[in-house]
Amino acid sequence: MGVTALWPLLELIATVVSATAPTRGLADEVVGLDMSVLIHAALEAPDAALELVLGNPAPAAALARVRNAVDWLTAHCKGVVCVFDGAPRPEKRAEEAQRKQRREDATRKARDAYRK
């Protein structure tokens, strides 16, 4: 998805901050949090990946990882803006359909391998 030319614009005013970096200097800052990246990282954990492959909801631990990250930032920053992807862009329909098919194929293979 995304906004055309957003990153070059943000580079003029933004500072990249790692969640493992010291928090000094963030107290007066409003930070943007890319929720897609955070959610993806939380769901990559082995416990979450297995549940998702089996068609079950994400385990509470994965959801807690997302909540903990938001809470941590909220405690150390002036404000947090959680950013989610917008609606699919028409020019990326074919690419998104291919990605969806690859995800479904990979999930099917993983599920079959787990059941053997």
C-alpha positions in Angstrom: 0.0 0.0 0.0 1.6 3.2 1.0 1.7 6.8 0.0 3.8 7.8 -3.0 7.0 9.7 -1.9 6.0 9.6 1.8 9.4 8.4 3.0 11.5 11.1 1.3 9.2 13.7 2.9 9.4 12.1 6.3 13.2 11.9 6.2 13.3 15.7 6.4 11.6 15.8 9.8 11.8 12.2 11.2 14.3 10.4 13.4 14.4 6.6 13.3 14.2 5.2 16.8 14.7 1.6 17.8 12.6 0.1 20.5 15.8 -1.0 22.1 17.4 2.4 22.0 17.7 4.6 25.1 14.5 6.6 25.6 16.0 9.9 26.6 14.9 12.6 24.2 11.6 10.9 23.4 9.6 12.4 26.3 8.6 15.5 24.3 8.1 13.6 21.0 5.1 12.3 19.2 6.1 9.0 17.5 4.5 7.2 14.6 4.2 3.4 15.0 3.9 1.2 11.9 1.3 -1.3 13.2 1.7 -3.6 10.2 5.3 -4.2 11.1 4.6 -4.6 14.8 1.8 -7.0 14.2 3.8 -9.0 11.7 6.7 -9.3 14.1 4.4 -10.4 16.9 2.8 -13.1 14.7 6.1 -14.4 13.5 6.8 -15.9 17.0 6.7 -19.7 16.8 3.6 -20.0 19.1 1.6 -17.6 17.0 2.8 -18.9 13.6 1.7 -22.5 14.4 -1.8 -21.3 15.6 -2.3 -19.3 12.5 -1.2 -22.1 10.2 -3.7 -24.4 12.0 -6.5 -21.8 11.4 -6.7 -20.8 15.1 -6.8 -17.2 16.4 -3.6 -15.6 17.3 -2.6 -16.6 20.9 -2.9 -14.1 23.6 0.9 -13.8 23.9 1.2 -12.4 20.4 -1.5 -9.9 21.1 0.2 -9.0 24.4 3.5 -8.3 22.5 1.7 -5.7 20.4 0.0 -4.1 23.4 3.3 -4.1 25.4 5.1 -2.2 22.6 2.3 0.4 22.4 2.2 0.7 26.2 6.0 1.1 26.3 6.0 3.9 23.8 3.0 5.6 25.5 4.9 5.6 28.8 8.0 7.1 27.2 6.7 9.6 24.6 4.4 12.6 24.5 2.1 10.7 22.1 1.9 7.7 19.8 0.2 7.7 16.4 -0.6 4.1 15.3 -0.5 3.9 11.5 -2.2 1.1 9.6 -2.2 0.4 5.9 -5.0 2.0 4.0 -7.3 0.5 1.4 -5.6 -1.5 -1.4 -4.4 0.6 -4.3 -5.9 -0.3 -7.7 -2.5 -0.4 -9.4 -1.3 -3.1 -7.0 -4.3 -5.5 -7.4 -2.5 -8.1 -9.4 0.5 -8.0 -7.1 -1.7 -8.3 -4.0 -3.6 -11.3 -5.6 -0.2 -13.0 -6.3 0.9 -12.4 -2.7 -2.4 -13.8 -1.3 -2.1 -16.9 -3.4 1.5 -17.5 -2.3 0.5 -17.0 1.4 -2.4 -19.5 0.9 -0.1 -22.0 -0.8 2.6 -21.6 2.0 -0.1 -22.0 4.7 -1.5 -25.2 3.0 2.0 -26.7 2.8 2.8 -25.8 6.4 -0.5 -27.3 7.6 0.1 -30.5 5.6 3.7 -30.8 6.9 2.5 -30.3 10.5 -0.2 -33.0 10.2 2.3 -35.6 8.9 
